[in-house]
């Protein structure tokens, strides 16, 4: 189960005024709805989300690379 997502959803639920079992129901219901979990089991999508988050924390994110050349925007109207 993506721990980062669970923590985020629990704080969100508490900020909405929920307590106790309501927080758990909100948290796991949201993860089931977005496909990160199926019942009480983590899905492949949830594992991928967790791996992507951990890579981002470690600085291994490949979404932005300073050495990569940036795309040039070509305008039709010069």
Order of alpha helices (4+ residues) and beta strands (2+ residues): alpha-alpha-beta-beta-alpha
